[in-house]
Amino acid sequence: MPDGRPAPRNIEIEQQGPVAIVAFNRPDVRNAIDDATRAEFAEVLEWVAREEQVRAMVLTGRGKAFCAGGDISSMQKRLEAPAGRIAVNGWQRQRRTHHAVAALHELAKPTIAAVNGAAAGLGCDIALCCDFIVASSQYASFVMSYVMRGLIPDGGGLYFLPRRVGLRRAKEMIFSARKVDAAEALEIGLADQLAEPDKLIEAAVALATRMTVGSPDAVALSKSILDQTFELSAEQVFALGAQAQAICYTTDQHRQAVDDFLNKRSK
């Protein structure tokens, strides 16, 4: 496309001001992630990361589901490989999945999951990977369904879920594979906000827009440190903060903000 925006088949991209709305678009399979969709998602995230006009991203799904997780037909094909290739093929597949999840997690811009329906398995992981979750009050649900497929959470849920709901509740959700509805998700901190179905995207875009008013460089640097704080000591966080602040001192946004403040005070 002229602006360099990707044109994927299974994902839709819309831009509202500084906010990119990215939507999984495989409603016939409840937006399940197959190999093609995963590759397209990684491509879209790369575009969002480099596009200066995009300051935040809303991620949602078309149809009745946010994302039903991994495509079962793809799982079947994986099992049909020669026995000697199943593990290696799986390892390679996991690396591709982790590349996409890491790209979402490390995106240097605020990300909001607008969960319009079921977020199951990998779909739940992807929602958890976003900075914020806005859920449809009527239709959103979350389920860590992996154990029902004989699998473990492989899309970041083992890392992100305990940080949202605590270790004990994360274990209970993963071991039982039970469904959490929107009301409970809000109560336990799995979701940050509920919205009526017809207002979901509007609410998510409004939340995203509120985070585009300041310096994008300061936001990016703050996010990069905040995402590590549970693993770092206070001393390490202070050191990273000092480095980030030194970078901020050199930015055009900081210089302009100082000049604007002093000019207003002098009038």
C-alpha positions in Angstrom: 0.0 0.0 0.0 1.2 3.6 -0.6 1.8 4.3 3.1 3.6 1.0 3.6 0.7 -0.4 5.6 0.5 -4.2 5.2 -2.6 -5.7 3.6 -3.1 -9.1 5.3 -5.9 -11.4 4.4 -6.8 -12.5 8.0 -6.3 -9.2 9.8 -8.0 -5.8 9.3 -6.3 -2.5 10.0 -8.1 0.8 10.6 -6.7 4.0 11.9 -8.6 6.5 14.0 -6.4 9.5 14.6 -3.3 8.3 16.4 -4.8 4.9 17.3 -4.5 1.8 15.0 -7.4 -0.7 15.4 -6.1 -4.2 14.5 -8.8 -6.9 14.2 -8.4 -10.6 13.7 -10.7 -11.4 10.8 -11.4 -15.1 10.6 -14.9 -15.1 12.1 -15.9 -18.4 10.5 -13.3 -20.1 12.8 -13.8 -17.7 15.7 -10.5 -15.9 14.7 -8.4 -19.0 15.5 -4.7 -18.5 14.8 -3.2 -20.6 12.1 0.4 -20.2 10.6 -0.7 -17.6 8.1 -2.5 -15.5 10.6 0.4 -15.6 13.0 2.8 -14.5 10.3 0.5 -11.7 9.3 0.1 -10.6 12.9 3.9 -10.3 13.3 4.0 -8.2 10.1 1.2 -5.9 11.3 2.9 -5.4 14.7 6.2 -4.5 12.9 4.2 -1.8 10.9 2.6 -0.4 14.1 6.0 -0.2 15.7 7.6 1.8 13.0 4.6 4.0 11.9 5.2 7.3 13.6 1.6 8.4 13.1 0.4 5.5 15.2 0.7 6.3 18.9 -1.4 3.4 20.4 -3.0 0.2 19.3 -6.4 -1.4 19.9 -6.6 -5.2 19.2 -9.9 -6.9 18.7 -11.7 -9.6 16.8 -14.4 -9.7 14.1 -17.6 -11.6 14.6 -18.5 -13.3 17.9 -15.1 -14.1 19.2 -11.9 -12.2 20.1 -9.7 -15.2 19.4 -10.5 -18.9 20.0 -6.8 -19.7 20.2 -4.7 -22.0 18.0 -6.4 -23.5 14.9 -7.3 -27.1 15.7 -6.8 -28.1 12.0 -3.3 -26.8 12.2 -2.7 -29.0 15.3 -3.9 -32.0 13.4 -1.5 -31.3 10.6 1.3 -31.0 13.1 0.6 -34.4 14.5 0.6 -36.0 11.0 4.3 -35.2 10.6 6.8 -38.1 10.8 7.4 -39.0 14.5 11.0 -37.9 14.2 10.0 -34.4 13.1 7.1 -33.6 15.5 9.3 -32.2 18.3 11.6 -30.2 16.0 8.6 -28.8 14.0 6.9 -27.9 17.3 10.0 -26.1 18.5 10.2 -24.1 15.3 6.5 -23.3 15.5 6.9 -22.2 19.1 9.7 -19.9 18.2 7.4 -18.2 15.6 4.6 -17.9 18.2 7.0 -16.4 20.7 8.3 -14.0 18.2 4.8 -12.6 17.6 3.9 -12.5 21.3 7.2 -10.8 22.2 6.6 -8.2 19.5 3.2 -7.4 21.0 4.6 -7.3 24.6 7.6 -5.2 23.6 5.7 -2.8 21.4 6.9 0.6 22.5 3.3 2.0 22.4 0.3 1.5 24.6 -1.8 -1.6 23.6 -5.4 -2.3 24.5 -7.2 -5.6 24.0 -10.9 -4.9 23.1 -12.3 -8.3 24.0 -15.5 -8.6 22.1 -16.2 -12.3 22.8 -14.4 -15.5 23.8 -10.6 -15.2 24.4 -9.5 -18.8 24.7 -6.1 -20.4 24.9 -3.7 -18.4 22.8 -6.4 -15.8 22.4 -6.5 -15.3 26.2 -2.7 -15.1 26.2 -2.7 -12.5 23.5 -5.3 -10.4 25.4 -3.1 -10.7 28.6 -0.1 -9.6 26.6 -1.6 -6.2 26.0 -1.2 -3.3 28.5 -4.9 -3.0 29.1 -8.0 -5.1 28.6 -11.5 -3.6 27.9 -14.1 -6.3 27.8 -17.6 -6.5 26.4 -19.9 -6.6 29.4 -22.2 -9.2 27.7 -20.1 -11.3 25.5 -16.5 -11.3 26.7 -15.1 -14.4 28.4 -11.6 -15.7 29.2 -10.5 -19.4 29.4 -7.1 -20.9 29.7 -8.2 -24.0 27.8 -4.8 -25.5 27.1 -5.0 -28.5 29.5 -8.1 -29.6 27.7 -5.9 -30.1 24.6 -3.2 -31.8 26.5 -1.0 -28.7 26.4 0.4 -25.9 28.6 -0.1 -22.2 28.0 2.5 -21.3 25.4 1.6 -17.8 24.3 2.8 -15.9 27.4 0.0 -16.8 29.8 2.3 -18.5 32.3 4.1 -15.1 32.6 1.3 -12.6 32.2 -1.7 -14.2 34.0 0.0 -14.4 37.5 0.9 -10.7 37.2 -2.7 -9.8 36.6 -4.6 -12.1 39.0 -1.9 -13.5 41.4 -0.2 -16.9 41.4 -2.9 -18.8 43.3 -5.8 -17.7 41.0 -3.6 -18.1 37.9 -3.0 -21.8 38.9 -6.7 -22.3 39.5 -7.6 -20.9 36.1 -5.0 -22.8 34.2 -5.5 -26.2 36.0 -9.3 -26.1 35.8 -9.6 -24.5 32.4 -12.8 -22.9 33.6 -14.4 -19.9 31.8 -14.3 -16.5 33.4 -17.0 -14.2 32.4 -16.7 -10.4 32.0 -18.0 -9.5 35.4 -15.6 -11.8 37.2 -12.8 -10.7 35.0 -13.3 -7.2 36.1 -13.6 -8.2 39.8 -10.3 -10.2 39.8 -8.3 -7.7 37.8 -8.2 -9.8 34.6 -10.0 -7.0 32.8 -9.5 -3.3 33.5 -12.8 -2.0 32.2 -16.2 -3.2 30.8 -18.1 -1.6 28.0 -21.5 -2.3 26.3 -20.9 -4.4 23.2 -21.8 -1.5 20.8 -19.5 0.8 22.7 -16.5 -1.5 23.1 -14.3 -0.2 20.4 -15.2 3.4 21.2 -14.3 2.8 24.8 -11.0 1.1 23.9 -10.1 3.9 21.4 -10.9 6.5 24.1 -8.6 4.8 26.5 -5.9 4.5 23.9 -6.2 8.2 22.9 -5.8 9.3 26.5 -2.3 7.8 26.3 -1.2 9.7 23.2 -1.1 13.2 24.7 2.5 13.2 26.0 5.9 12.4 24.6 5.9 9.1 22.7 9.6 8.7 23.6 8.9 9.1 27.3 6.0 6.6 27.1 8.1 4.1 25.3 11.0 4.3 27.8 8.6 4.2 30.7 6.9 1.1 29.3 10.2 -0.7 28.7 11.1 -0.3 32.4 7.7 -0.9 33.9 7.5 -4.3 32.1 10.6 -5.4 33.9 9.9 -4.1 37.4 8.7 -7.4 38.9 12.0 -9.1 38.0 14.4 -6.2 39.0 15.6 -4.8 42.3 14.8 -1.2 43.1 18.4 -0.3 42.5 18.2 -1.8 39.0 15.0 0.1 38.2 16.6 3.4 39.4 19.6 2.7 37.1 17.4 2.1 34.1 15.3 5.1 35.0 18.5 7.3 35.1 19.5 6.1 31.7 16.1 6.6 30.3 15.8 10.1 31.8 19.2 11.0 30.2 17.7 10.1 26.8 14.6 12.1 27.5 16.8 15.2 28.3 17.9 15.1 24.6 14.5 14.8 23.0 12.7 17.6 21.1 9.6 17.0 23.1 11.4 17.8 26.4 13.0 20.9 25.0 9.7 22.1 23.6 7.9 21.5 26.8 10.4 23.4 28.8 10.4 26.3 26.4 6.5 26.4 26.3 6.4 26.4 30.1 8.9 29.2 30.5 7.3 31.3 27.8 3.9 31.0 29.4 5.3 32.0 32.8 7.0 35.0 31.4 3.8 36.4 29.9 
